[in-house]
Structure formats: C-alpha cells, structure tokens
Amino acid sequence: MTATLKLSLAPLSYYWPREKTLQFYADAMHWPVDTIYLGEVVCSRRHQLRLPDWISIAKDCRDAGKEVILSTLTLIDSETDRRHMRKCVDAAYAEGFKVEASDFSAVRAIHAMGEKFIAGPHLNVYHEGTLSWLHGLGAQRFIPPIELPRDDLQILQMRKPDTMQTEIQVWGRMALAYSSRCFTARRHRLRKDSCEFSCEYYPDGLALATREQTDFLTINGIQTQSANCLDLGPQLPSLIKMGINYIRLQPQSSHMAEIVQAFDRARQTHQAAQVDTAFLPPHADRSNGYWLGKAGMRWETIPIQAI
C-alpha cells in the first residue's frame, strides 16, 4: 500500500497577540499533524513572542509527539536580521531541533555547522541541479515554490536525490513576495521603523482590491500574499501517487482544526480532501492555477485521479 502522507503546519505568517498565538499552538499539539513549523518568518520587529518563547513552544510540541522545525526569517536585509537568524539557528540545533532555511544566509550558517535542514519554499528550487546542490549542503526535505506547476514537480520527483523528501503546500494563502518596505505601515501612513505594529489589526492580512473592487492581493507587513486560498485537497490521491511525503497547511485565524481534520481524513483514506467553503480565509475564494501552469488566482476543476 502507498505510504500515508504526513501532515505539516507551516510557520505562522501573521502577527497575533501573544495569548492567541500560545493558545493556537496549545490546540495544535492535539491536532493530527505530524510536523509543526515554528518561528517568526516575516518581520524581525514583531515582538509578541521572542526566540525563548518559540523554543519553549517547540519543546512542548515535541513532548506531545510532534516533529518540530524552527523556521528562519525569509528576508534578511540588515545586520540585526542576520544576527536574529543566527541566534535562531544556534538555539534550534542546541535544543535538538532542525531548521527550515528560508534564505541562503541560513543555508550557509547551517552548512558551516555540519547540520541537516529543510529547504524552504523561498529558496526557489525549480530544477534538479539546484535540488542536488542543496542536498549536498545538507537539505533533507524541500518545499517547492508555490508557483511550480504540477508537470515540473513531477519531473523533479523523478530526478531528485533518493533520500530527498518533498513537502508541498496544499492549503492557505500563498506568499508571493517580500519587500524591504512595510505595506501595512504605509496603509496607516506610518514609517516601517515606527509602524506601531499595525499588522496586529489584521489576523489574516489586509485585503487589497483593484479599482473594480475585486480582491487581488493580501498585505501582511512586508509580505505580499494571494487574495485567494490555494486548495489542492482534491488532488491528494495524485500527490500520493507522485510520491509527495508531506502536505503543508498554512495557519489562519479561524477554523484551523476543521481544516486539519479534513486533510487528515483524506490522507488516511487516500481520498480527496473536501473543505467547506465556510472555512476559507476572509475575502478568499479557492485557487489552483499555479498547479496547472496558469494564472495563480484561477480555480479549475481537475479530475480526481485514483491511486
């Protein structure tokens, strides 16, 4: 029988109040997820939880039987950010955790330590040459960029190193870009270094519409996300057939337990995951365009392939 997919919870992209974040992960410890990614990946100014807090949550999750990965900042644009990244890497391995390297400065730091790591989606692995190179540097698992089409991923699956695992995002808003500017602060006519932590007002990001009032993007500090929610639930049978090892869910502020349950049932039975429309993030429709090599915001019905 084909091996059961493992289920992972991606690092939290949003800036939630401390108590909400702690409660979220206290609940997540009891969800049927195999792996939990922790840490601040968007902005080093966010301070509700510090590195010791993330390490404490990581230990609690590990005690609950979860695999825990510490994730690093995605955009390193200052010496302060570089030091933050290095502290995260050092603390993670000192406590026995692996790291998801979100940029190549983290890859360099981890390789110098001789440790293994997870290659995050923003390392932009598009072909087997990059994947083999990262494997040689210590990558054990990689997460393809969200815009990589199904057909290209299939080729990577056939040509990747035998011991390299693959993890793919199947639910949630897609991280499209990062900038040195903070768009949420700009929305409030504030400077980035005096932003008053405006991100906290938007637990699922700030919707950005076109002049025709069509939701187009989602603003989350320096991160730009899709307006729509990626949903590859119907494709779980074909992902299993393709040999994907992990399916990855992006956290959102509500209905996360129900979403996890839907994907858990599907992976256990090798069926398509059916997530109720009521569980979509605010202002979001479904999308799967990138998976088909088309515009990412599109949604098309794809025939479900049997295993």
N, C-alpha and C positions, 0 to 999 in steps of 0.2 A: 504494500500500500504506500502511496505517496506520503512523505513526511508532512506533518501538520505545520502550517505556517506559525511562526512566532509573532507575537503582537507587541508593538512598542508604542510608548507615549513620548512624542517629541518634546524638546525643551519648550518651556513657556515663552512665548514671544511678547506677551502683553505685560503691562505694569499694573499689577493688582495690589490692593492693600495687604499688608503683612498677614493679617489673620485669615483673609480669604485664601491666600497662597498656601499657608500652612494647612488649612482645612482641606484644600483641594488635594494635596499630597497625602494627607491622613486618610482621605477617602480612597485615593488611587492605590494605596497599599493593599486594599481589599478587592480591587478590580482584577479581572482575569487577564492582566497584561504581564508579559514576561520581562520586559525591559522598560526602565524609566530613565529618561534623559533629564538631567537637572543643570541649572545654572543660568546666568544672565547671558543671552546671546545677542542682544540688540544694542543696549546702551550702558556704558560703564557709570553713568551718572545715577542710574536707578539704585536706590539705597534701602528699600524696604527690607530686603534680605542681603546680608553680606556673605562672603565666602564661608565663614564658620557656620552660618545658618544652613547653607546648601550642603555642607559636609555633614551636619547633624541630620538633616532630612535624608541624605544618602545612606547614612548608617541605619536609620530606622527602616528605610525601604529594603535594604539588604537583609536586615533581621527578619523582615516579613517575607523573604524568599525571592525578592526581585533581583534581576541583574540591573546594576546601576551604572550609568555612564555620565561623567561630568562633561558638559559642553562649554567650549570657549567662545569668546566674543567673535562675531563674524567680521566686523570691520575694525581693524587696528589702525588708527590714524594719529596716534600720539604716543609719547613715551609712557604716559600714565596708563594707556590702554595696553601697551606691551608688558608693563610690569604686572598689570591685573591678570593678563593671560598667563604669564609665567607663574604667578602665585597659584592660580587655578590648577595648572599642570602639575606643579610640585606637590601641592596638597592632595590632589587626587591620587597620584601614584604612591605617595607616602601612606595613604589610608587603604591602599589595595584596590582602587577603582581605575578603570580605563577612562580614556578621554576621547570625546568626539572633537576632532580638529576641524574648526570652522574656517580657518585660513592657513596659509602656508607658513606663517611665522610659528604657529603652533606645531605644524608638522616638523619644522626644523628643530624646535625645542625638544619635542618628544623623541625624535630620531637620535639626537645627541645623548639622550638618556638611555637609549637602547630598549625602549618600551614599545609595546604594541598599541595601536589606536584604531579608532573608527574614522574613516574619511567622510566628512560631512558633505552635504549637497552643494555647498558653495565653493568647493574645490574644483567643480566643473569638469567632471570626468565624462568625456564624450567618446573616447575611443580606447582600444585595448593597450596602446602604448603608454598612455597616462596611467591606466589602471595597473599595469605590470610594474611601472616605475614606483607608484605608491606602495604596492605590495612589497617591493624590495626595501622600502623605507620603514616598513613595519605595519602597514594597514592590513587589518584582518577582515574588515567589512567596509563596504562603501554604499553611500546613498546617492543615486544618480540625481543630476539636476532635474527640477520638475518639468522642464520643457523637453526633456529627452523623449522622443517618440517610442512607441512600443516596438516597432521594427528594428530601430537602432539598439534598443536594450536587448532584444533577442540576440543580436549579433554579439554584443558584449558578453552575454551569458554563455555563449558557445566558446568564446575566446579568452575569457578571464582565467587567471590562475586557479588551479583546482581547489585551493584552500580558501579562496576569497569568497566571503558571504555577500549577499546582496539584500539591501533593505530599501523599500520603496514607499513613498508617501501615497496613501490611498484615501485620505480624508483630511479636509480642512482648507482654510485659505492658503494660497501659495505665496511664499516670499519671492518677490520678483526682483527687488533691487535694494541697495543700501547707499546712503549718501552721507557726506560729512555734515550736511545741513539737517536740522530737525524740522520736519514739516509740521508736526503738531504744534511746536512752539511758534512757528511762523503763522499758523492759523490763529493763534491768540496774540499776535503782534508782539511776541517776546523773542529775545535772543536765545540761542542754544544754551549758553552758559548761565542764563538766568531764566530757565524755562518754567520754573515753578512746578515742575514735574507734571505738566499738563496731560501726559499720557494716562495718568491715573483716572481721568474723567471718562476714558473710553475703554472699557474692559474687553471689547472685541475690535478695537480700532475705530478710526474715524472715516465714515463713508465719504467718498469723493465722487460727485456726479458730473456728467457732461452738461453743457448748456441746455440740452434737450431733457435734462433731469433723468438721465439713465445712469444708474450706478456703474462706475467704471473701475475704480481702484479703491483700496483701503489704506489709509495713512496710519502708521504706527511708529511715531517718533522718527528716527532716521530710516526706518524700514518702509518700503512700499510693498503692499500685498495686493493680491487679486481681490476684486469685489465678490466674485463667485467662489463657491466651495468645491474643491476637487472631490469627486466621488468615483472611486474605482471599485466600489463594492460589487457591482455586477460582474466584474472581471476577476474575482478571486479564483474561480476554477482555472482560468487561463494563466494566472500568476503562479499557481501551484504547479501547473504543467510546465511552465517556463523555468521552474527551479528557484523562484524567489524564496529567500529564507525568512525575511521579516517584513511585515506590513506595519506602516507607521501612521499614527493618528496625531493630528495637530490639536493641542488643547484649545478649548473655547470656554466661555464663562458659564454656560448652562448646558444641560442635557448630555454631559460627557459620559456619565455612567451608562446611559441608554445606548449611546453610540458604541462604546466599548462592548457592551453586551451583544449588539447586533453583529459586529465583526467577529466576536468570539464564537458565536453560534455558527456563523458561516464558515469559519476556518475549521471548526471541529467536524462539520458535516460535509465540507468541500462543496458548499453551495454558494450562490451569490448572496452578498450581504444586502439586506433591504433596510435602509434607514429612512424613517418617517420624515416627511417634509418639515414637520413641526420642529425637528431637531437641527435644522440648518442654522448657521450663524445669522445674526440680524442683517437684513437687507441682501441676503445672498440667495442666488439660485445655484443649481448644480452645474458643474462643467467637467469636461473630459477632453477638450480639444487638443491639448498638447499631446496626449496619449496617442492620438490619431494623426499627429503631424500637421494639425490645423491650428487655427487661432485658439489660444488657450481658454478664452471665455466661452467657447461654444460647448453645447451639450448635444450629443448624438446617441441614439440608442444603438448599442453594439450587441450583436447576437452573443448569447452566453454559450461558451464552449464547454462541453463535458470533458471530464478528466478521463 
